[in-house]
Amino acid sequence: MSMTERIPLDRISERARAARPGRTALAVVAGLLFGLGWLAFKACAVAWLAVAWCGSAVIEDWQASRQAETVRRARAGRVR
C-alpha cells in the first residue's frame, strides 16, 4: 500500500467543498477583533499602572519632603 492510498483523498475533498468561506472569514475577523481588544486592554492596564505608580511616587516624595521640612524647622527652633 503506497502513501497516497493511505490518505483519504475523497473525504478530504468532500470536506474542502463543504467549507463555508463566509463563515471562515467571519471567524478570522472575530479573531482579529478579539486580538485588538486584548491588546487595547493590556495597553490600558499598563498605562493605568504607570499613572498609579507615578502618583504614588509623588505622594511619597511629598510626604518625605514635608517630614524633612518639619525636622528642619524644629532644629531651627521654628515649629509650626
N, C-alpha and C positions, 0 to 999 in steps of 0.2 A: 504494500500500500504506500503510495507516494504522499508527499506532504500536501499537495493540492487536493488529493482525495479525502484527506482527513479534515480539511477546512470546510465547514458547512456554507458554501458559497450561496446556495439557494436561499437559506434562511437570512443570511446577511443582506442579500439583495432585496429580499422582501421587507426587512426592517428599514432599509435605506429608502425604499419607495414609500413606506408608511410614515416616515418622519415629516412633521409639520414645520416648515421653515418659519412661519409666523410665530408659532409658539417658542421656537428656539430663539428667534430674535427678541421676543419679549423677555425670555429668561436672561439673555445677555444684557439687555437694557436694565432689567431689575438688579442684576448683579453689579452693574456699573453704578447705579444709583445707591445701592446699599454700600458699596465701597466708598463712594464720595461722602455719604452720610457718616460713615465710620471715621473717615479722615477728618471731616469737619468737627466731629465730636472730640477726637483726640487733640486737634489744634486748639479748640476752645478750652479743653481741660488743662492743657499745658499753659495757655495764656492766663487762665484763672490762677493757676499755681504760681506763675511768675508775679502776677499782680498782688496776690495774697502774701507772697514771700517778701516782696518789696515793701508792702505796707507794714508787715511785721518788723522788718528791719528798721524802718523809720520810727516806729513806736518804741522799739528797744533803744535806739540811739537817743531819742528824745528823752526817755526816762533816765538813761545813764547821764546825759548832759545836765538834766535838772538836779540829779543827785550830786554831781560834781560841783555844780554852781552852789548848792546848799552847803556843801562841805567847805568850799572856798570862802563863802560869806561867813560861815561860822568861825573859820580860822582868822578872818579879818575882823571879827567882832561885830558883824552886822547881820544878825539873824533876822530873817523876815518873818 
